[in-house]
Amino acid sequence: MDKTVEQRTADVTYNRAKMWQIILFAMNNTSTNIYLVAFSFVTYFSTGVLGLAVLFVSQLMGYIRIFDGFIDPAIGVLIDKTDTKFGKYRPILILGNVITALSFVFLFNIHHFGSALTMPLFVAALLVHKIGYSLQQTITKAGQTALTNDPKQRPLFNVVDGIMTAVLFSGSQIIISSFLVPKHGGFTESFFTELMLGVILISAVLAILAVIGIWQKDNKKFFGLGEEKTQKTALKDYWKIIKGNRPLQVLSLSAALVKFVTQLLSDSVVIVMLFGILFGNYALSGAISGLMVIPNILVIVSAASIARTKGLRRAYVTCLQIGIVVMLLLGALLYFGDIKSLDLAKWNLYTIAFVVLYALRYFATAPAGLVLTMGADISDYETSVSGRYVSGMIGTIFSLTDSIASSFAPMVVGFVLAGIGFAKEYPTADTPLTPSLKGAIIALLVFIPVAMLVISLILMKFYKLDQVTMAQVQEKIHVMKAAKDEERVKAIGKNVPLSDMDYVDITQYEI
């Protein structure tokens, strides 16, 4: 008879983290995300300050993200091969933050080098930025395998990360739209100088806190099968792992589509078009962002609660299903509703409907946060099958597919706008609303995202690492760690299917 999840959990000695460690390490994602927020405004810097063309910039941003994706596997191998007295994860986290900070200083000072060098220096700055960003951001996924392997604890990372992400994105929109833009008279040179300094400082502080959070866990005994029993991985083995790991293949593609949607919905140009043009008041974006903090957190907590009781896969699928329905309802409201009725001073039925649907749309992007933890599940699954610990490579495969998919977000925005006559410059909050602009806004906010979410949901039918399977994975790793020699570890990994774990006598492998 099959064991229950609770029985399997009782059989395993888990590596658990203290709550303060989870909180501090989750700040690494916020440390990189704040650059993502600032990076969304680089389009305005490149066209307004540097004088580059809109279509060129939108396409270049996409190609840079593709470049980011292709360097990620190399970064993953670097992480897997890193072994220093200072640990595996901490050196790369710090190096990535320093490189990213320097790239921003260089990027926002390109205009001082003369117009002849603008384009090559702009490209160089973006490339360096992506290298630094990828180094630090990959640690968020890879380091979780060392932080904790308790299926009840892992979703707590999503709660903490989600809360900080909600505060970051909502708070930054409030500060930018209600303080920085009015203070500097738009997206001016002084605006970008203050934005750059603030981002670098906040990111550095958060990175230091993340280093403290992973400090104790950045040790071989907390990941893989331990120092002696973890199988060595040569470069030639990485392709075998990618080709043979079906959960990695499925989830990386599904998550990439969700990342595309997340990137599209948070794109600064799309936000300007929605609030500045469709509703005629860009300052509303800050006010709405403030209202969204609590609903966003509630969505994140709801997703994490499902993950802790029903497993991460169930939470992921449920969020996608709700997100698709909500996005369709939001599209209907924007198309058929009276957009002039949105008024936060005098609430009416339209305002209530918009705020509720705009809040619930976070279900559509919630899976992007869950993937951070699900990547650790896939890493453990690989360890249970092959005895190898390749969290860095697995983390960067997600980054590769994410980067390629999200690279299409600015491209899609650029192509849609070019198709309605905005090939040379982006529409601003002062651009008058036309039927073609309204259609473009709804397409970018609803139709395109819903199509991607539906495909993502279909892919999840082939992802089998549910709650029961992950309990089997951890039980199998427990058996492999207890095995008396390396050859027996290999034999268990290859010859004991997860479905047969009930028939394994764990005591025969105990030391």
TALINPE-V869585 format. One record per residue. N is the residue number from 1. SS is DSSP state (hx for helix, st for strand, lp for the rest). OMEGA is omega in whole degrees, 0 to 359 (NA if undefined). D_CENTER is the distance of its C-alpha to the mean C-alpha in Angstrom with 1 decimal. Layout:
n: (N:N)
ss: (SS:SS)
omega: (OMEGA:OMEGA)
d_center: (D_CENTER:D_CENTER)
This chain:
n: (1:2:3:4:5:6:7:8:9:10:11:12:13:14:15:16:17:18:19:20:21:22:23:24:25:26:27:28:29:30:31:32:33:34:35:36:37:38:39:40:41:42:43:44:45:46:47:48:49:50:51:52:53:54:55:56:57:58:59:60:61:62:63:64:65:66:67:68:69:70:71:72:73:74:75:76:77:78:79:80:81:82:83:84:85:86:87:88:89:90:91:92:93:94:95:96:97:98:99:100:101:102:103:104:105:106:107:108:109:110:111:112:113:114:115:116:117:118:119:120:121:122:123:124:125:126:127:128:129:130:131:132:133:134:135:136:137:138:139:140:141:142:143:144:145:146:147:148:149:150:151:152:153:154:155:156:157:158:159:160:161:162:163:164:165:166:167:168:169:170:171:172:173:174:175:176:177:178:179:180:181:182:183:184:185:186:187:188:189:190:191:192:193:194:195:196:197:198:199:200:201:202:203:204:205:206:207:208:209:210:211:212:213:214:215:216:217:218:219:220:221:222:223:224:225:226:227:228:229:230:231:232:233:234:235:236:237:238:239:240:241:242:243:244:245:246:247:248:249:250:251:252:253:254:255:256:257:258:259:260:261:262:263:264:265:266:267:268:269:270:271:272:273:274:275:276:277:278:279:280:281:282:283:284:285:286:287:288:289:290:291:292:293:294:295:296:297:298:299:300:301:302:303:304:305:306:307:308:309:310:311:312:313:314:315:316:317:318:319:320:321:322:323:324:325:326:327:328:329:330:331:332:333:334:335:336:337:338:339:340:341:342:343:344:345:346:347:348:349:350:351:352:353:354:355:356:357:358:359:360:361:362:363:364:365:366:367:368:369:370:371:372:373:374:375:376:377:378:379:380:381:382:383:384:385:386:387:388:389:390:391:392:393:394:395:396:397:398:399:400:401:402:403:404:405:406:407:408:409:410:411:412:413:414:415:416:417:418:419:420:421:422:423:424:425:426:427:428:429:430:431:432:433:434:435:436:437:438:439:440:441:442:443:444:445:446:447:448:449:450:451:452:453:454:455:456:457:458:459:460:461:462:463:464:465:466:467:468:469:470:471:472:473:474:475:476:477:478:479:480:481:482:483:484:485:486:487:488:489:490:491:492:493:494:495:496:497:498:499:500:501:502:503:504:505:506:507:508:509:510:511)
ss: (lp:lp:lp:lp:hx:hx:hx:hx:hx:hx:hx:lp:lp:lp:lp:lp:lp:lp:hx:hx:hx:hx:hx:hx:hx:hx:hx:hx:hx:hx:hx:hx:hx:hx:hx:hx:hx:hx:hx:lp:lp:hx:hx:hx:hx:hx:hx:hx:hx:lp:lp:lp:lp:hx:hx:hx:hx:hx:hx:hx:hx:hx:hx:hx:hx:hx:hx:hx:hx:hx:hx:hx:hx:hx:hx:hx:hx:hx:hx:hx:hx:lp:lp:st:lp:lp:st:lp:lp:hx:hx:hx:hx:hx:hx:hx:hx:hx:hx:hx:hx:hx:hx:hx:hx:hx:hx:lp:lp:hx:hx:hx:hx:lp:hx:hx:hx:hx:hx:hx:hx:hx:hx:hx:hx:hx:hx:hx:hx:hx:hx:hx:hx:hx:hx:hx:hx:hx:hx:hx:hx:hx:lp:hx:hx:hx:hx:lp:lp:lp:hx:hx:hx:hx:hx:hx:hx:hx:hx:hx:hx:hx:hx:hx:hx:hx:hx:hx:hx:hx:hx:hx:hx:hx:hx:hx:hx:hx:hx:hx:hx:hx:hx:hx:lp:lp:lp:lp:hx:hx:hx:hx:hx:hx:hx:hx:hx:hx:hx:hx:hx:hx:hx:hx:hx:hx:hx:hx:hx:hx:hx:hx:hx:hx:lp:lp:lp:lp:lp:hx:hx:hx:lp:lp:lp:lp:lp:lp:lp:lp:st:lp:lp:lp:hx:hx:hx:hx:hx:hx:hx:hx:hx:hx:lp:hx:hx:hx:hx:hx:hx:hx:hx:hx:hx:hx:hx:hx:hx:hx:hx:hx:hx:hx:hx:lp:lp:hx:hx:hx:hx:hx:hx:hx:hx:hx:hx:hx:lp:lp:lp:lp:hx:hx:hx:hx:hx:hx:hx:hx:hx:hx:hx:hx:hx:hx:hx:hx:hx:hx:hx:hx:hx:hx:hx:hx:hx:hx:hx:hx:lp:hx:hx:hx:hx:hx:hx:hx:hx:hx:hx:hx:hx:hx:hx:hx:hx:hx:hx:hx:hx:hx:hx:hx:hx:hx:lp:lp:hx:hx:hx:lp:lp:lp:lp:lp:lp:lp:hx:hx:hx:hx:hx:hx:hx:hx:hx:hx:hx:hx:lp:hx:hx:hx:hx:hx:hx:hx:hx:hx:hx:hx:hx:hx:hx:hx:hx:hx:hx:hx:hx:hx:hx:hx:hx:hx:lp:st:lp:lp:hx:hx:hx:hx:hx:hx:hx:hx:hx:hx:hx:hx:hx:hx:hx:hx:hx:hx:hx:hx:hx:hx:hx:hx:hx:hx:hx:hx:hx:lp:lp:lp:lp:lp:lp:lp:lp:lp:lp:lp:lp:lp:lp:lp:hx:hx:hx:hx:hx:hx:hx:hx:hx:hx:hx:hx:hx:hx:hx:hx:hx:hx:hx:hx:hx:hx:hx:hx:hx:hx:hx:hx:lp:lp:lp:lp:hx:hx:hx:hx:hx:hx:hx:hx:hx:hx:hx:hx:hx:hx:hx:hx:lp:lp:lp:hx:hx:hx:hx:hx:hx:hx:hx:hx:hx:lp:lp:hx:hx:hx:hx:hx:hx:lp:lp:hx:hx:hx:hx:lp:lp)
omega: (181:175:172:177:181:179:179:180:180:181:189:172:186:170:183:179:172:185:181:177:178:181:183:181:178:180:177:178:177:179:178:182:180:173:179:177:181:183:180:179:179:178:179:178:184:180:184:183:182:177:179:183:183:185:178:182:182:179:180:179:178:180:178:178:176:175:178:181:184:175:183:178:177:177:178:177:178:179:181:182:182:179:183:176:180:178:180:190:186:181:183:177:181:180:180:181:180:180:180:179:180:180:179:177:180:184:185:174:182:185:179:184:179:186:182:182:187:186:180:179:178:179:180:180:180:180:179:179:183:177:179:180:182:179:183:186:181:179:179:180:186:185:183:178:178:185:179:173:179:182:176:182:186:179:177:176:180:179:182:180:181:179:181:178:178:179:181:185:178:181:181:179:178:182:183:185:186:183:186:181:177:182:185:178:179:182:184:180:180:176:183:177:180:178:181:183:180:181:181:182:182:180:181:179:180:179:178:179:178:177:178:182:183:189:185:184:181:187:186:184:182:179:185:178:184:187:188:190:177:183:177:182:176:182:182:182:185:179:178:180:181:183:185:184:183:177:178:181:185:185:180:178:180:181:179:179:177:179:177:180:179:180:182:182:181:181:185:179:179:178:178:180:182:186:183:184:183:180:174:180:183:179:177:181:177:180:178:179:177:179:186:186:183:177:179:179:180:177:180:179:178:179:180:179:176:181:182:182:185:181:183:180:180:179:181:182:180:179:178:182:179:182:180:180:182:181:177:178:178:178:178:180:181:184:186:184:178:185:179:183:182:184:181:178:179:186:177:185:180:180:180:181:181:182:180:181:179:177:183:178:178:174:181:182:180:178:179:176:180:182:179:180:180:175:177:176:181:177:178:178:179:178:182:182:187:183:182:176:184:182:179:180:180:178:183:172:175:179:179:182:176:184:180:181:182:177:180:180:178:177:181:177:180:181:180:181:177:180:179:172:180:182:185:180:179:172:180:180:180:180:181:180:176:178:180:177:179:178:179:180:181:178:182:184:189:191:180:178:181:179:180:181:179:178:179:180:179:180:184:175:182:179:191:183:178:185:182:181:180:174:177:179:182:178:180:177:178:178:182:178:182:180:190:180:185:182:179:176:179:182:180:181:185:193:181:177:181:182:181:185:179:186:178:177:185:185:181:181:183:181:NA)
d_center: (39.3:35.5:34.2:32.1:28.6:30.3:33.0:30.6:28.6:32.0:32.8:29.9:29.7:26.1:24.4:23.5:22.0:23.4:21.6:21.7:20.0:17.0:16.9:17.3:14.9:12.1:13.0:11.6:8.1:10.1:12.2:9.8:8.3:12.0:12.6:10.2:12.4:15.5:14.6:14.8:18.4:19.4:20.7:23.2:24.1:24.8:26.9:28.6:29.2:29.2:30.8:28.7:28.8:26.0:25.9:25.9:23.0:20.8:21.5:21.2:17.6:16.8:18.8:17.2:13.7:15.6:17.3:14.0:13.3:16.8:17.0:14.1:16.5:19.1:16.8:16.2:20.0:20.5:18.6:20.5:23.7:23.4:25.9:27.3:29.2:26.3:24.0:21.4:18.3:19.7:21.4:18.3:16.2:19.2:19.9:16.5:16.8:20.4:19.9:17.2:19.6:22.5:20.9:20.5:24.1:25.3:23.3:24.8:28.2:28.7:31.2:33.6:34.2:35.9:35.1:36.1:33.2:30.5:29.0:28.9:27.7:24.9:23.7:24.2:22.3:19.2:19.5:19.9:17.0:14.6:16.3:15.9:12.3:11.6:14.0:12.5:8.8:9.9:12.0:9.4:9.3:12.9:14.5:13.9:16.6:19.0:18.2:19.3:20.0:21.5:20.0:21.1:19.3:15.9:14.8:16.0:13.0:11.0:13.8:13.9:10.3:10.5:13.8:12.9:10.1:12.7:15.4:13.6:13.0:16.3:18.2:17.3:18.4:21.5:22.4:21.9:23.7:26.3:27.1:26.0:26.9:30.2:31.0:30.7:31.9:28.8:26.4:29.0:29.2:29.7:26.6:24.4:26.3:25.6:21.9:21.6:23.5:21.7:18.2:19.6:21.4:18.8:16.2:19.0:20.1:16.7:16.5:20.1:19.4:16.6:19.2:21.7:19.5:19.1:22.6:24.7:22.3:22.0:25.0:25.8:27.4:24.1:22.4:23.7:27.3:28.5:29.9:32.8:31.7:28.3:29.1:29.0:26.7:28.2:26.4:28.2:26.6:23.0:23.9:25.7:22.7:20.5:23.4:24.3:21.1:20.8:17.9:15.8:17.0:16.5:13.1:11.6:13.3:12.6:8.8:9.3:11.4:9.2:6.7:10.1:11.3:8.7:9.5:13.1:13.6:12.6:14.5:17.3:20.0:19.2:19.3:22.6:24.0:23.3:24.8:26.9:28.5:28.3:29.1:30.8:29.4:26.3:26.8:26.0:22.3:22.5:24.6:22.5:19.4:21.6:22.5:19.0:18.1:20.0:19.2:15.5:16.1:18.5:16.2:13.7:16.8:18.2:15.4:15.6:19.4:19.4:17.4:19.9:22.9:22.1:19.3:15.6:16.6:18.7:16.2:13.7:16.8:18.3:15.4:15.5:19.3:19.4:17.0:19.2:22.3:21.2:20.0:23.5:25.3:23.6:24.7:28.2:28.4:27.5:30.0:32.9:32.6:34.3:31.7:34.3:34.3:31.0:32.4:30.9:34.4:36.2:34.1:35.1:34.1:31.9:30.0:29.5:28.3:25.8:24.4:24.1:22.4:20.1:19.1:18.8:16.6:13.7:14.3:13.1:9.5:9.7:9.0:5.3:5.9:8.8:7.5:6.8:10.5:11.7:11.2:13.8:16.0:16.1:17.1:19.7:20.9:21.5:23.4:25.5:26.5:27.1:27.2:24.8:21.9:19.3:16.1:15.4:16.1:14.2:11.0:11.7:12.7:9.2:8.4:11.8:11.3:8.0:10.1:13.1:12.0:10.4:13.5:15.5:14.4:16.7:19.1:19.5:20.0:22.5:24.3:24.6:26.0:28.2:29.6:30.9:32.4:29.7:29.7:30.7:28.8:26.2:27.6:27.7:28.4:32.0:31.9:34.0:32.7:34.0:33.7:31.8:29.2:28.9:28.4:25.7:23.8:24.0:23.1:19.9:19.0:20.3:21.9:19.3:16.3:18.6:19.6:16.1:15.5:19.0:18.4:15.3:17.5:20.3:18.4:17.7:21.5:21.5:19.0:21.5:19.8:20.8:22.1:25.5:24.3:22.0:25.1:27.0:24.7:25.0:28.7:29.1:27.4:29.8:32.7:31.7:31.5:34.9:36.5:39.3:38.7:36.3:38.0:37.7:34.0:33.7:36.0:34.1:30.8:32.5:35.1:33.8:31.6:29.3:31.5:34.5:33.3:35.9:38.6:37.6:39.9:37.6:40.7:41.9:39.0:39.2:40.5)
